[in-house]
Structures are given as C-alpha cells and as structure tokens.
Amino acid sequence: MAEAYLSGKHAVVTGGGRGIGAAIAAELAELGARVSLFGRNTDQLEAQVTCLQGRAPPARSPGREGAS
C-alpha cells in the first residue's frame, strides 16, 4: 500500500461508480482515506466498492431511501 498520507480522513466522491470518479476513489483509497461513493447507477457503485475492498478502511454507505 502507498504511504497512508490520508489515514484518518474521509473522502466523499460523487460519480464514483465509473470514469474519473472511480479513478479518484481508487487513488484516495490507496492513500489511506475512507471513501464514500455516490452516483446514479447502483450496479456500477457496487462494482466499484468491490474493487476498493481491502484498499481502504470501510466507510458506511447511506441507505437507498428515495431510490427507485
């Protein structure tokens, strides 16, 4: 793992399920931040969470209230 530069910090990434948001989330996780992902596509977000597991401390995810 890279230096835990962001250890103890919590990052919120919007659009974190794909593209630039996913890349930013991965880098933040590598640097030791807890990462919360937000986006419109639940399947993409869940896939990204699976990719990030083990790279960063777990962060709580909000419920799906209002999701259809």
C-alpha positions in Angstrom: 0.0 0.0 0.0 1.2 3.5 -0.7 2.0 5.8 2.1 -1.0 6.3 4.3 -1.0 10.1 3.6 -4.7 10.4 4.1 -5.1 8.0 7.0 -7.9 9.1 9.3 -9.5 11.2 6.6 -12.9 10.5 4.9 -13.4 11.3 1.3 -16.7 11.7 -0.4 -16.6 11.0 -4.2 -19.6 11.8 -6.4 -19.8 10.0 -9.7 -17.6 7.3 -8.1 -19.0 4.4 -10.0 -17.0 4.9 -13.2 -14.6 7.0 -15.1 -12.7 9.9 -13.4 -14.7 9.5 -10.1 -13.8 5.8 -9.9 -10.1 6.6 -10.5 -10.1 9.3 -7.9 -11.8 7.0 -5.4 -9.2 4.3 -6.0 -6.3 6.7 -5.6 -7.8 8.1 -2.4 -8.2 4.6 -1.0 -4.6 3.8 -1.9 -3.6 6.8 0.1 -5.4 5.5 3.2 -8.7 7.5 3.1 -12.1 6.1 4.0 -14.1 6.5 0.8 -17.8 7.0 0.4 -19.1 6.7 -3.2 -22.2 8.4 -4.6 -23.7 8.1 -8.1 -26.8 7.3 -10.1 -26.0 3.7 -11.1 -26.2 1.4 -8.1 -24.7 -1.6 -10.1 -21.6 0.5 -11.0 -21.2 1.8 -7.4 -21.4 -1.8 -6.0 -18.8 -3.0 -8.5 -16.5 -0.1 -7.6 -17.0 -0.9 -3.8 -16.0 -4.5 -4.5 -12.8 -3.2 -6.3 -12.0 -0.9 -3.4 -12.4 -3.5 -0.7 -9.1 -4.1 1.1 -7.6 -0.9 -0.2 -9.1 1.4 2.4 -10.8 1.3 5.7 -14.5 0.6 5.3 -16.9 3.5 5.2 -20.6 3.5 5.9 -22.8 3.9 2.9 -26.1 5.7 3.2 -29.3 3.8 2.7 -31.2 3.8 -0.5 -34.1 6.0 0.7 -35.9 7.5 -2.3 -34.2 5.2 -4.7 -36.4 3.6 -7.3 
